[in-house]
Amino acid sequence: MRTILVTGATDGLGRELARRLAAGGDRVVVHGRDPERVRRTRDEAGGTTEGVVADLAELRQVDRLAEEVLDRFDRLDVLVNNAGTGSGAPGSGREESKDGVELRFAVNYLAGYHLTRRLLPLLVASAPSRVVNVASAGQQAVDFDDPMLTRAYGRQRAYAQSKLAQIMFTFDLAEELAGQGVSANTLHPATYMDTTMVRESGAPVMSTVEEGTEATLRLIDGLDGVSGSYFNGRREGRADAQAYDREARRRLRRVSDDLVRRALS
Ligand SMILES: NC(=O)c1ccc[n+]([C@@H]2O[C@H](COP(=O)([O-])OP(=O)(O)OC[C@H]3O[C@@H](n4cnc5c(N)ncnc54)[C@H](OP(=O)(O)O)[C@@H]3O)[C@@H](O)[C@H]2O)c1
């Protein structure tokens, strides 16, 4: 039985993934920020599930989540970094996490960055294992002069920057883990699925949660030997150019490690 941690499993794509994986016989670790929503998701999913709770907008909680997973589970076959906050309602402004980090960057990217790094020993011990980062086709280069977007905030820009950062992290991770039996891939699941974040943003719904679920399950289940790839739905795709820029990825790692160190010190 595989053990699969899905973050943000209490709504949208994550909830459907949890349901499908539990129905298929996997042990699913359902993550959410609200214990009641986690309980409800587990009840609805059936099968073998466990619950973990953490608000990803606070790195201390991310750190505690990692600690709990390392304590409670003897293996981790797949980590799905799915939790995310969308671009927000039209007209909404800049927000920060509990650590003072721009909120989209914090929840969509930095939380998964830290969680994954903390869980690497378990993933390596469980090899062959996988990291699947749910990113987006909405991508925008990180401006290293103002990564926290204090000067020119745009809600879509904030979302797109955080999603490209996830992809850059995935490419680094794949290189780092080469030869250790842990793959790292990332994807745009589907365009404007009918989920809470899309409805809140005012964008027109264009695809179903099932479409995104199929594309994500493909990375969770299959594609042996593939690592360091970005998929647009079911097809391998090309991410924004910055993702292939090693110097930009090095700068992103430095920014990320500084933010994590500061938040946890
Ligand atoms: N929808 C699309 O068309 C689309 C397209 C491309 C990529 N994506 C990506 O797909 C992933 C899933 O999105 P979705 O459309 O399924 O969105 P969704 O229905 O809004 O679900 C988002 C999930 O993330 C959780 N979450 C949000 N902020 C959190 C925080 N601070 N701490 C812990 N959990 C938090 C939510 O928890 P609650 O249940 O407590 O709110 C929920 O479980 C995201 O990474 C998104 O960027 C979506």
The ligand as a MOL file (V3000), in Angstrom:
LIG
                    3D

  0  0  0     0  0            999 V3000
M  V30 BEGIN CTAB
M  V30 COUNTS 48 52 0 0 0
M  V30 BEGIN ATOM
M  V30 1 N -8.2750 25.6310 -10.5590 0
M  V30 2 C -7.4950 25.7180 -11.6220 0
M  V30 3 O -7.9590 25.9100 -12.7400 0
M  V30 4 C -6.0100 25.5840 -11.4840 0
M  V30 5 C -5.2210 25.7880 -12.6120 0
M  V30 6 C -3.8370 25.6510 -12.5080 0
M  V30 7 C -3.2810 25.2750 -11.2940 0
M  V30 8 N -4.0820 25.0910 -10.2070 0 CHG=1
M  V30 9 C -3.4310 24.7150 -8.9370 0
M  V30 10 O -4.0810 23.5630 -8.4250 0
M  V30 11 C -3.9280 23.5230 -6.9990 0
M  V30 12 C -5.2710 23.2450 -6.3570 0
M  V30 13 O -6.1280 24.3420 -6.6340 0
M  V30 14 P -7.7140 24.2480 -6.6390 0
M  V30 15 O -8.1420 24.8660 -7.9040 0
M  V30 16 O -8.1200 22.8810 -6.2890 0 CHG=-1
M  V30 17 O -8.0500 25.2970 -5.4650 0
M  V30 18 P -9.0780 25.2740 -4.2610 0
M  V30 19 O -10.2930 24.4840 -4.5690 0
M  V30 20 O -9.2140 26.7070 -3.8730 0
M  V30 21 O -8.2700 24.4560 -3.1180 0
M  V30 22 C -7.1170 24.9780 -2.5480 0
M  V30 23 C -6.6790 24.0720 -1.4130 0
M  V30 24 O -5.5080 24.6610 -0.7860 0
M  V30 25 C -5.7800 24.8540 0.6020 0
M  V30 26 N -5.1180 26.0400 1.1520 0
M  V30 27 C -5.2130 27.3190 0.7290 0
M  V30 28 N -4.5080 28.1400 1.5310 0
M  V30 29 C -3.9570 27.3520 2.4980 0
M  V30 30 C -3.1410 27.5870 3.6370 0
M  V30 31 N -2.7600 28.8210 3.9830 0
M  V30 32 N -2.7680 26.5460 4.4070 0
M  V30 33 C -3.1820 25.2860 4.1030 0
M  V30 34 N -3.9510 24.9930 3.0440 0
M  V30 35 C -4.3400 26.0060 2.2500 0
M  V30 36 C -7.2990 25.0200 0.6870 0
M  V30 37 O -7.7480 24.7880 2.0170 0
M  V30 38 P -9.2780 25.1650 2.4660 0
M  V30 39 O -10.1180 23.9930 2.0290 0
M  V30 40 O -9.1460 25.2880 3.9520 0
M  V30 41 O -9.6390 26.4480 1.7890 0
M  V30 42 C -7.7400 23.9500 -0.3050 0
M  V30 43 O -7.6780 22.6680 0.2850 0
M  V30 44 C -3.3230 24.8810 -6.6100 0
M  V30 45 O -1.9380 24.7270 -6.4010 0
M  V30 46 C -3.5800 25.7370 -7.8300 0
M  V30 47 O -2.6610 26.8000 -7.9490 0
M  V30 48 C -5.4250 25.2290 -10.2630 0
M  V30 END ATOM
M  V30 BEGIN BOND
M  V30 1 1 1 2
M  V30 2 2 2 3
M  V30 3 1 2 4
M  V30 4 1 4 5
M  V30 5 2 4 48
M  V30 6 2 5 6
M  V30 7 1 6 7
M  V30 8 2 7 8
M  V30 9 1 8 9
M  V30 10 1 8 48
M  V30 11 1 9 10
M  V30 12 1 9 46
M  V30 13 1 10 11
M  V30 14 1 11 12
M  V30 15 1 11 44
M  V30 16 1 12 13
M  V30 17 1 13 14
M  V30 18 2 14 15
M  V30 19 1 14 16
M  V30 20 1 14 17
M  V30 21 1 17 18
M  V30 22 2 18 19
M  V30 23 1 18 20
M  V30 24 1 18 21
M  V30 25 1 21 22
M  V30 26 1 22 23
M  V30 27 1 23 24
M  V30 28 1 23 42
M  V30 29 1 24 25
M  V30 30 1 25 26
M  V30 31 1 25 36
M  V30 32 1 26 27
M  V30 33 1 26 35
M  V30 34 2 27 28
M  V30 35 1 28 29
M  V30 36 1 29 30
M  V30 37 2 29 35
M  V30 38 1 30 31
M  V30 39 2 30 32
M  V30 40 1 32 33
M  V30 41 2 33 34
M  V30 42 1 34 35
M  V30 43 1 36 37
M  V30 44 1 36 42
M  V30 45 1 37 38
M  V30 46 2 38 39
M  V30 47 1 38 40
M  V30 48 1 38 41
M  V30 49 1 42 43
M  V30 50 1 44 45
M  V30 51 1 44 46
M  V30 52 1 46 47
M  V30 END BOND
M  V30 END CTAB
M  END
